[in-house]
Amino acid sequence: MKKLLTAFVGSMALAAAPMAMSAEANKELKMAYDADPVTLDIHEQLSGGMLQLSHMTFDPLLRWTKDLGFEARLAESWARIDENTMRFKLREGVKFHSGNELTTKDVKFTFERLKQSQDFKAIFKPFSDIKVIDDYTFELVTREPYPLLLNTATYIFPMDSEFYTGKTEDGKDKSAITKHGNSYASEHLSGTGPYVVAERRQGVRVEFERFDDYWDAASPGNVGKIVLTPIKENNTRVSALLSGGVDFIAPVPPTDLERIRRDENSSLVTMSGTRIILFHMNQDRVEAFKDPKVRQAVAYAINQEGIAAKIMKGFATPAAQMSPTGYQGHNESLKPRFDVAKAQQLMKEAGYEDGFTITMMAPNNRYVNDDKIAQAVAAMLARINIKVDLKTLPKAQYWPEYDDRAADMMMIGWHADTEDSANFYEFLTFCPDAESGAGQYNAGNYCNPEVDALVNKANVETDLDKRTAMLKEVEQRLYDEAAFVPLHWQDLAWASKKNVKIEEILNVMNFPYLGDLVVE
Amino acid sequence: MLAFLVQRISQALLVMFVISVIAFAIQDGLGDPLQQMVGMSVSQDEREAIREEMGLNDSLVVQYLRFAGNALQGDLGTSYFYGKPTLDVILEHLPATLELVIGASLIIIVFSVPIGVYAAIRPQAWLSKFFMGVSTVGISIPVFLTAIVLIQLFSIGVTVDGFPADTGWGSWLNGALSTDGGLPSYGRGDELTPLFGTWDSGFFSQSGILHLILPSVSLASIMLPLFIRLIRAEMMEVLQSDYIRYARAKGLSSARINFLHALKNTMLPVITVGGVQIGIMVAYTILTETVFQWPGVGLMFLEAITRSDIPLIVAYLMVVGLIFVITNTVVDLVYGLVNPTVKLTGKKA
């Protein structure tokens, strides 16, 4: 059995000051997720799974609260110095798992590593520099005024610069980020977070033990040990909970929500998520989609409420825009517009009364019920005489096709890494530009330079009220032009045994703050 | 004997070669491995750079030659997902699968021989008819359904309260039809005993054995009926043969006739079929392991496919090919031991 960090954990145990240990942190939690962390290097891949690991073993400068506000973590306070600069004050006396103390040099190291990371560098592009003032004060500097500075700072999980600097025994750089093959950081970890990785067998189990020197002594968390087992099969994951084999599972498949609700030993938590599922209508491939009337007809023909109720079993929030509630661009006035008569009328006006034939592609194992949703949409389009030739593919085969824009209508789901509306537009509706990477996933080839300009303007507007107004306007215009077909935001669901109080620690970003988990 | 082994080894090499070519030829259809390794927002340029670095931009022929060259030196590539040599990954997962197959085989052997023999000797007994009926049903139920039913019955438990509880028969029926559950439904458990190398065994702890029960039963459920029927049919045929009649006429005890003379000849075809079936069982482990989150090679392979972890897929197929060749060789050798009149030669007899 491969033991990681054992020597290091052993020395920790000797060095640990017993007084810091929270006396009650003695509960064990068994949890089953649909996947385990692919690596221990939190900068190797930007994904939900990696952020979950980051929150368990590291701590960010600041983190999101339930209502999408900010909460201070390793940064004690922050203040804007000028248009382009934010000054942060670091918490003192925070220890890494290795025993080293956190200072600004670690933040600087982390910031620079993030700018090297293939997955994270895009998010950190607006930042030009980090200025270290003293051991506990630093400034983040952006090229232009940047309204999402704090959003982005939630991605800075300070890494132990001493631990990750130097050479390994076989002469490899400890700070290297490697996508394939092993690197030092992918197998060794030293963060400031509530849990230390005690043992890890990839794909089988990961064991976490509570970090004795964890800085947040005020945290109510009382879980001393976490065993994570990846269980991909939905039925098996649910059975594991119902049979008492595990204490906490995520995600809960929609088909089993009722079963868990009925079970008296389990509790279920659901919330409306932030991942939008939508279809693009490719204007380069289909002449008719260039006509806004046809696109609107498609939008009117599709019954979002019906899909959410019937196919998603109520486990989705019908959408008429990209931005979910809570995002700056969310425009309350936009409602799903299902009206077949109106759709037929629009088709007639556009001169396509007899309809036409298109191809459609969707994944069949990426989003919840993705293939069934696509079938329903195809059936709905038949009512306005658009005949659909549908093909669904496993995600491994789907994405290359998506990159090739291989069908006239293609499905995609998107979650904004920045928890901000502009991210949706930049990737999904901007005029495609290979050079800048704008519109990278805009499989509709929709292009409206005015809208793009508005978004770009919003991106340098630090007055949040003004910015919100701009983004709402963007959402309205995309709606009016039917730039894409929004379907719904996928809901989130977790389930646990009754005595595990998960409700308190969950959030829409789906990274549970397990350090604060209370087990009765 | 030597010629036989030489022939088998060259067969094995040929099988390996064919498998590797096929696995390589289909890799384009397996999807883009990079998609699993990068976040959605990574730009095309970055992707192109990683692809170049990983050698994915070379032509398939170049990639194959590179792979074959390394393979001849015992290096079957590095798994994209595990970041380790594929052989190490497979060897880490293999013990779990082998223990599952051993568990299922034990169940099959322990039950199929006595039941099959009994059903052959007493074909008209109601118990025989019952066993044959159940085995017909058993053959036709897919393994994953068996697994799900077993989990519901024995891990989660079922409470039946459909019968009137205030009557004696009602509460008895309720009680008889309800199950407690409690058997582990996933994984191998926490207490594994290190044997050697990467082999941590679940056979030596209570938790390990408990975790083994449901998956083994599920896996055995497809093969057991088949073996019962096979043993019964073979045994009945043998019992009709002249030498058995002669033995009866000589007045040998029926136990001696049935279990020494008849059973021995019954087992010959059963061993042959059994060898082939063990190979098929390896394939069925994929289903069983998925349902029970059993951390063996079957589950590993299925996940490798969803991740387009091509080096791991190719290596797994080659290892399985090797296992097939080895089991068939061993079966032929065992066959020779049971029936020494069979000659093991390299040439066709």
Contacts between the chains, C-beta under 8 A, distances in Angstrom:
chain1	res1	chain2	res2	distance
A	1	B	192	7.6
A	1	B	194	6.9
A	1	B	200	6.0
A	32	B	186	7.5
A	38	B	81	6.7
A	39	B	83	7.5
A	45	B	37	6.7
A	45	B	38	6.7
A	45	B	39	6.1
A	46	B	39	3.5
A	46	B	41	7.0
A	46	B	42	7.8
A	47	B	39	5.9
A	118	B	38	6.6
A	118	B	42	5.8
A	118	B	46	4.8
A	118	B	49	7.9
A	118	B	50	6.9
A	119	B	38	6.0
A	119	B	39	4.4
A	119	B	41	7.6
A	119	B	42	5.6
A	122	B	41	5.4
A	122	B	42	7.1
A	122	B	43	6.7
A	123	B	41	7.5
A	178	B	83	7.8
A	179	B	37	5.2
A	179	B	38	7.2
A	179	B	50	5.6
A	179	B	54	7.9
A	180	B	37	6.6
A	180	B	50	7.9
A	180	B	54	5.9
A	180	B	78	7.2
A	180	B	80	5.1
A	180	B	83	6.6
A	181	B	78	5.7
A	181	B	83	5.2
A	182	B	83	4.4
A	182	B	84	6.8
A	186	B	83	6.4
A	201	B	92	7.8
A	201	B	295	7.8
A	202	B	81	7.7
A	202	B	82	5.6
A	203	B	81	7.9
A	203	B	82	7.5
A	203	B	295	6.7
A	203	B	299	7.9
A	203	B	300	6.8
A	203	B	303	6.9
A	204	B	187	7.8
A	204	B	295	4.3
A	205	B	187	7.6
A	227	B	190	7.9
A	229	B	186	7.0
A	229	B	187	5.9
A	229	B	293	7.0
A	230	B	293	7.8
A	231	B	186	5.9
A	231	B	293	4.6
A	232	B	290	7.7
A	232	B	293	7.6
A	232	B	303	6.9
A	233	B	290	5.5
A	233	B	291	6.2
A	233	B	293	6.6
A	235	B	148	6.3
A	235	B	151	7.9
A	235	B	291	7.2
A	236	B	151	7.7
A	236	B	185	6.8
A	236	B	186	5.5
A	236	B	290	7.8
A	236	B	291	5.9
A	236	B	292	6.7
A	236	B	293	5.3
A	239	B	151	4.8
A	239	B	152	7.6
A	239	B	155	6.1
A	239	B	156	6.0
A	239	B	185	4.7
A	239	B	186	7.3
A	240	B	185	5.6
A	240	B	186	4.8
A	240	B	293	7.7
A	242	B	155	8.0
A	242	B	156	4.7
A	243	B	151	7.3
A	243	B	155	3.8
A	243	B	156	4.7
A	243	B	157	7.6
A	243	B	181	5.8
A	243	B	182	7.3
A	243	B	183	7.8
A	243	B	184	7.6
A	243	B	185	4.9
A	244	B	182	7.6
A	245	B	155	7.2
A	245	B	184	5.9
A	245	B	185	5.6
A	245	B	186	6.0
A	245	B	187	8.0
A	246	B	186	8.0
A	365	B	306	7.2
A	394	B	31	7.0
A	394	B	306	6.8
A	395	B	31	7.6
A	395	B	35	7.3
A	395	B	306	7.6
A	396	B	30	6.4
A	396	B	31	2.8
A	396	B	32	6.8
A	396	B	33	7.9
A	396	B	35	6.6
A	396	B	36	7.3
A	396	B	305	7.7
A	396	B	306	6.3
A	396	B	307	7.0
A	396	B	308	4.4
A	397	B	29	7.1
A	397	B	30	7.5
A	397	B	31	4.3
A	398	B	31	7.8
A	399	B	31	7.3
A	399	B	32	6.0
A	399	B	35	4.4
A	400	B	31	6.4
A	400	B	32	4.6
A	400	B	35	7.4
A	403	B	44	7.8
A	414	B	40	7.5
A	417	B	39	7.5
A	417	B	41	6.0
A	427	B	40	7.7
A	427	B	41	6.6
A	434	B	44	6.7
A	437	B	43	4.2
A	437	B	44	7.1
A	437	B	45	7.6
A	440	B	41	7.7
A	440	B	43	6.7
A	440	B	44	6.9
A	441	B	40	7.3
